[in-house]
Amino acid sequence: MELRPVEGNKDLVRDLKTGAILNVNTEASLGIKHAKQNRQRSKEQLETNTSDINSIKNELTEIKTMLRTLING
């Protein structure tokens, strides 16, 4: 595979055989990958927190029902 730098951009090269332009900046692609992983972790944490809050709400409703039952006899 013969590669030539793309004029005006140090991170891009052209494959002379296929004409494809390739990004040779591996740090940028790793940064994108890490950002995606961080977004996924944040989404999972939000889902866990939402589930925990809903569980607490249900338990509180149960406690209130039991207290009403005790008070009313």
C-alpha positions as CSV (number, residue, x, y, z in Angstrom):
1,M,0.0,0.0,0.0
2,E,1.6,3.3,-1.1
3,L,0.5,6.3,0.9
4,R,0.9,10.0,0.2
5,P,0.2,12.8,2.6
6,V,-2.9,14.9,1.8
7,E,-1.9,18.5,1.2
8,G,-3.0,20.8,4.0
9,N,-3.8,18.0,6.6
10,K,-1.0,16.2,8.4
11,D,-3.4,13.5,9.8
12,L,-4.7,12.3,6.4
13,V,-3.0,10.2,3.7
14,R,-4.2,9.0,0.4
15,D,-3.9,5.3,-0.7
16,L,-2.6,5.7,-4.2
17,K,-3.9,2.2,-5.3
18,T,-7.5,2.7,-4.1
19,G,-7.8,6.5,-3.9
20,A,-9.1,6.2,-0.4
21,I,-8.2,8.9,2.2
22,L,-7.2,7.5,5.5
23,N,-6.9,9.1,8.9
24,V,-3.6,8.2,10.5
25,N,-4.1,10.1,13.8
26,T,-4.6,7.2,16.2
27,E,-4.9,9.5,19.2
28,A,-8.0,11.2,17.8
29,S,-9.8,7.8,17.3
30,L,-8.8,6.7,20.8
31,G,-10.3,10.0,22.2
32,I,-13.5,9.3,20.3
33,K,-13.6,5.8,21.6
34,H,-13.1,6.9,25.2
35,A,-15.7,9.6,24.9
36,K,-18.2,7.0,23.7
37,Q,-17.4,4.7,26.6
38,N,-17.8,7.6,29.1
39,R,-21.2,8.5,27.6
40,Q,-22.3,4.8,27.9
41,R,-21.2,4.7,31.5
42,S,-23.1,7.9,32.3
43,K,-26.2,6.5,30.6
44,E,-25.9,3.2,32.6
45,Q,-25.4,5.2,35.9
46,L,-28.5,7.3,35.1
47,E,-30.6,4.2,34.5
48,T,-29.4,2.7,37.8
49,N,-30.1,5.9,39.7
50,T,-33.6,6.0,38.1
51,S,-34.3,2.4,39.1
52,D,-33.1,3.1,42.6
53,I,-35.3,6.1,43.0
54,N,-38.4,4.2,41.7
55,S,-37.7,1.5,44.2
56,I,-37.5,3.9,47.0
57,K,-40.7,5.6,45.9
58,N,-42.5,2.2,45.9
59,E,-41.1,1.3,49.4
60,L,-42.2,4.7,50.7
61,T,-45.7,4.1,49.3
62,E,-45.8,0.8,51.1
63,I,-44.7,2.3,54.4
64,K,-47.4,5.0,54.1
65,T,-50.1,2.4,53.4
66,M,-49.0,0.4,56.5
67,L,-49.0,3.5,58.7
68,R,-52.5,4.4,57.5
69,T,-53.6,0.8,58.3
70,L,-52.1,1.0,61.8
71,I,-53.7,4.4,62.5
72,N,-57.2,3.5,61.2
73,G,-57.2,0.2,63.2
